[in-house]
Amino acid sequence: MLKVTVMDTEAGLTTTRPTLSRARARRLVDAAAREAEAISVAVTIVTVDESGVLKEMCRMDGAPLVSVQTALSKAYAAAAIGMPPDDFYAAIKSDAAAVASFATRPGLALIGGGMPVMAAGQVAGAIGVAGAMTAAEDRRIAEAAVSRAGGEQASR
């Protein structure tokens, strides 16, 4: 993991936070692609940094076109929320106002397949997987990638 330092020159303050390196982003994509191939599904895999900005993307041969934006939205949600988006949905589903608020935010998918990548207890980035027949399969691929590429899993 790399670290980003943010400086406020007026106050003289700095903040350092972890960020997903290009090399780690590539390892996550490669690990996810291997897992998808192992279960014979074609998916799109996206990694984003701690701010939700695209780092790497791979649309496997045969992955549906709609999976590109969906994978990005899952990764962005995982980075923004700091937990798998389907776990977040499970936590808020009984609160209709919260569900309505989050469900209408552009670029935020609250379904399985997004996983934050943690470093020292902070979000360093995230992975999003889309295109399998179920969100559970997408999540399985994302979890395997984080596990194999050496990132911390977000605590539930």
MODAWO-V400851 format. One record per residue. N is the residue number from 1. RES is the residue in one letter. OMEGA is omega in radians with two decimals (none if undefined). D_CENTER is the distance of its C-alpha to the mean C-alpha in Angstrom with 1 decimal. Layout:
# MODAWO-V400851
N_RES_OMEGA_D_CENTER + N_RES_OMEGA_D_CENTER
This chain:
# MODAWO-V400851
1_M_3.02_15.4 + 2_L_3.04_17.1 + 3_K_3.09_18.2 + 4_V_3.06_18.6 + 5_T_3.13_21.9 + 6_V_-3.08_22.4 + 7_M_3.00_26.2 + 8_D_-3.01_28.3 + 9_T_3.13_31.6 + 10_E_-3.10_33.6 + 11_A_-3.13_33.0 + 12_G_-3.11_32.4 + 13_L_3.04_29.2 + 14_T_3.06_26.2 + 15_T_3.08_22.8 + 16_T_3.12_20.8 + 17_R_3.13_17.1 + 18_P_3.07_14.9 + 19_T_-3.12_12.8 + 20_L_3.11_11.1 + 21_S_3.09_14.1 + 22_R_-3.13_14.7 + 23_A_3.12_15.9 + 24_R_3.11_13.0 + 25_A_3.13_10.6 + 26_R_3.12_13.4 + 27_R_3.10_13.8 + 28_L_3.14_10.3 + 29_V_-3.12_11.0 + 30_D_3.13_14.5 + 31_A_3.11_13.9 + 32_A_3.13_11.8 + 33_A_3.10_14.7 + 34_R_3.13_17.2 + 35_E_3.12_16.0 + 36_A_3.10_16.0 + 37_E_-3.13_19.5 + 38_A_3.12_20.7 + 39_I_3.03_20.3 + 40_S_3.03_21.5 + 41_V_3.09_18.8 + 42_A_-3.07_17.8 + 43_V_2.94_14.2 + 44_T_-3.10_12.1 + 45_I_-3.13_9.3 + 46_V_2.94_7.3 + 47_T_3.11_6.1 + 48_V_3.08_6.6 + 49_D_-3.07_8.8 + 50_E_3.12_9.5 + 51_S_3.14_10.9 + 52_G_-3.12_8.3 + 53_V_-3.09_10.6 + 54_L_3.05_10.1 + 55_K_-3.10_10.9 + 56_E_3.06_11.3 + 57_M_3.04_11.6 + 58_C_3.00_13.7 + 59_R_-3.11_15.3 + 60_M_3.08_17.4 + 61_D_3.12_21.0 + 62_G_3.12_21.5 + 63_A_-3.12_18.0 + 64_P_3.14_18.7 + 65_L_-3.12_18.6 + 66_V_-3.11_16.8 + 67_S_-3.12_13.8 + 68_V_-3.13_13.1 + 69_Q_-3.13_12.5 + 70_T_3.11_11.0 + 71_A_3.10_8.1 + 72_L_-3.14_7.8 + 73_S_3.09_8.3 + 74_K_3.12_5.8 + 75_A_3.13_2.9 + 76_Y_-3.14_5.9 + 77_A_-3.14_6.8 + 78_A_3.12_4.6 + 79_A_-3.08_5.8 + 80_A_-3.07_9.0 + 81_I_-3.14_9.8 + 82_G_3.09_9.0 + 83_M_3.09_8.8 + 84_P_-3.05_7.6 + 85_P_3.10_8.7 + 86_D_3.03_11.5 + 87_D_3.09_12.8 + 88_F_3.11_13.0 + 89_Y_3.14_14.9 + 90_A_-3.13_17.1 + 91_A_-3.08_18.0 + 92_I_-2.96_19.1 + 93_K_3.12_20.4 + 94_S_3.14_24.0 + 95_D_-3.05_23.9 + 96_A_-3.14_24.6 + 97_A_3.12_24.5 + 98_A_3.12_21.0 + 99_V_3.14_19.7 + 100_A_-3.13_21.6 + 101_S_-3.09_20.3 + 102_F_-3.10_16.6 + 103_A_-3.11_17.1 + 104_T_3.12_18.9 + 105_R_3.14_16.5 + 106_P_3.06_15.7 + 107_G_-3.11_12.2 + 108_L_3.13_10.9 + 109_A_-3.09_10.4 + 110_L_3.14_11.2 + 111_I_-3.08_11.3 + 112_G_3.10_10.2 + 113_G_3.06_7.6 + 114_G_3.13_4.2 + 115_M_3.03_4.3 + 116_P_3.01_4.9 + 117_V_-3.03_7.2 + 118_M_3.01_10.5 + 119_A_-3.13_13.8 + 120_A_3.11_17.0 + 121_G_3.14_15.5 + 122_Q_3.09_13.5 + 123_V_3.09_10.0 + 124_A_-3.12_10.1 + 125_G_3.14_6.7 + 126_A_3.05_3.1 + 127_I_3.04_3.0 + 128_G_3.13_4.3 + 129_V_3.11_7.9 + 130_A_3.07_10.9 + 131_G_3.06_14.6 + 132_A_-3.10_15.9 + 133_M_3.12_18.5 + 134_T_3.06_16.8 + 135_A_3.10_13.5 + 136_A_3.08_14.6 + 137_E_3.09_14.7 + 138_D_-3.13_11.3 + 139_R_3.12_10.1 + 140_R_-3.14_12.8 + 141_I_3.14_11.6 + 142_A_3.13_8.0 + 143_E_3.13_10.0 + 144_A_-3.14_12.7 + 145_A_-3.13_10.7 + 146_V_3.14_9.7 + 147_S_-3.08_13.2 + 148_R_-3.08_14.9 + 149_A_2.99_13.4 + 150_G_3.08_14.5 + 151_G_3.04_11.8 + 152_E_3.02_12.6 + 153_Q_3.06_11.3 + 154_A_3.12_11.0 + 155_S_-3.11_14.4 + 156_R_none_15.2
